[in-house]
């Protein structure tokens, strides 16, 4: 079961990387929508969770692999999940046109760093680190949050990103303890 959990975590971590690399490797002939990565990562995370719930605590190589794969899956697969969350949040039930991408820039890189910091904090047994990460992010983005739709984009993106990292690390903690 440990091997299955690690493979599923690896699939969740690799799905966005493969989806991003295929257009470059194929010369632009193969285009994969970003929602496909989220569609692959979410069930892979579910399989990892089920397998992790049926194991004894990992040691040795499996422990190292668990830690690395959890941080990688949190960092890489979180981006497609956040983008899918934005698409759901932007749906306009009244038929009005969907708003543009939003005013906040650099969110993809900030999100990756945020998920890495959250994952490392959780796996290190220091959940208070999440509060520090969110406080630093909020203070850094504060001047930009006055723009139209910026606060909504900030809250949705941060919640989706942090919840993804917590879910991945929950599986890691299940494998470790």
Secondary structure, 3 states (H helix, E strand, C coil): CHHHHHHHHHHHHHHHHHHHHHHHHCCCCCCCCHHHHHHHHHHHHHHHHHHHCCCCCCCHHHHHHHHHHHHHHHHHHHHHHHHHHHHHHCCCCCCCCCCCCCCCCCHHHHHHHHHHHHHHHHHCCCCHHHHHHHHHHHHHHHHHHHCCCHHHHHHHHHHHHHHHHHHHHHHHHHHHC
